[in-house]
Structures are given as structure tokens and as C-alpha cells.
Amino acid sequence: MKYGLVLSLLIAMPCMGQTKATGDAKTAGPCSPAVTGSNNKFQITCKIDEKQGQKMLDILNKILSNQLDPNAVMKKIDEMEASVKELHEQQEFSGLLSPADDPTPDNACRNIRKSADAMLILLGNSASLNPWFPHSVITAKGEDILTLNKKDNEIAVSVKIFGRDGRIVAEIRDNEFSINPNNYFRKERPDKSTLIVYDQEDKKVLDVRFLNPTTVRFLGILNYPNSMGPLVISKTGGTFFDGMCAAYDVIDFDIR
């Protein structure tokens, strides 16, 4: 239950016994800026509960007893508030990817008839069309490397990330890390439509963008089992540079 809580502050002033009031100031927050005082005693009325009031008194007593710089304290509070806001944004952007409103670019499957429920998947200069989910986008030597799933109007990505020795070191299932024993990998969600993954050398290994409700774009550099080199998904080179189109297959691209 909220109520008006009066905080009393003893402040050293040169004029003992003199009463002073600020007048009718407009309240801009939970605590009234219109304070009154007499004999070095100021009263501030706050519309907060007893528990919140006690915490405020504890903070004020800490500042006064340790003679802390109020400006430095406020700066630190602002920094903490920004950190909490960033954490909330990261939590908000976790999970499924929502479609953005980006245009569908020209692609290798432009001459293939697209069914109403098919998803266009762009990999570098190559592309695929498929209406079935979950769906294997890339497999290598019998391993699912990259899988796409659609849930209502959102999508989830599953990817296995292998080390150079062919051993799996991290795995993302439905956009969430499920294997990450050394915490070497990190991901970013700059918005609700994008997922970016960095490896232990801080190199971008996966960049997924849900361009619009019917188009997903993948870029990245992935190792796969017993490979001689990485699997490059790029518009400027690599495995998917040549502009291949895979339409309505169980597996879009099977690397052997």
C-alpha cells in the first residue's frame, strides 16, 4: 500500500530557528520537491511504502555517514540503471526471431515458382525454397549443421559449431546455447529479427536475419566434421558464392 512518507533530514544551516518554505512547487516524481524546513530540519513527502522509505533512509544515511559525493552516487546509479535496461533488452530479444520489414533481395531461386507457405532461405549468393519445418538447411557428412524451424510467425535456428579438429564445441538449439562448456562463444541480439554468434576468437561465425515473413538470410563461417577448411556462407566467396538454388528438398545443401 502506498502512502505519503515524510523523510526528515537534519542539515547544518547558518540560521538556526528560521523557518523557510519553498512554496507551491510542482511535483515531478514520487517525492515532492516542495520542501519546508525549520531549525535545520527539512521534510520531504514521498508517495512510497514503508519498505521503500526505509531503503531510501539507508541510502541517505550511507551517503551522509561516509561523506560520499552525491554527484558521484547519482552517476553510479545512472550507470546501474543503464546496465539493468541493457539486461532487460537482452532478455526481451532472447528466443525466437520475429520478422522484420526488409525487402526480399534478388536471389538464385527467383525463377522457381514459390508456394504460398514456402520460406525463402538465402545463403550468400545461393538460396532455397521450402515449406516444411523443422528443416535441414545444411548437413555435412551426416551431421545437421544448420536447421531452421518455424513456430507460428517466428523462426528458431539450430546450429552445431565444430572446432578445427571436428569436435563439437558449442550448439545452439532454437536460438539458445545448449552446449558451451568453456563459455568461449557469445551471441548478440541487436533486435528481435537478428541473431549473431561469435566464436572463441571473437570472429563472427553466424549472422541470421529474418528479413520479412517469407525470407531468412544466413551468413557465416562454420567448421564441419573432418573438413579441410571452414564452410563459408558469403556473397563474396566460399561454398555458396556460385548462386545455387535448392527447391523443395528434404535437405537444402548436403556437403560431402
Secondary structure, 3 states (H helix, E strand, C coil): CCEEEEEEEECCCCCCCCEEECCCCCCCCCECCCCEEECCEEEEEEEECHHHHHHHHHHHHHHHHCCCCHHHHHHHHHHHHHHHHHHHHHHHCCCCECCCCCCCCCCCCCCCCCCCCCEEEEECCEEEEECCCCEEEEEECCEEEEEEEEECCEEEEEEEEECCCCCEEEEEECCEEEECCCCCCEEECCCCCEEEEECCCCCEEEEEEEEECCEEEEEEEECCCCCCCCEEECCCCECCCCCCEEECCCEEEEEC
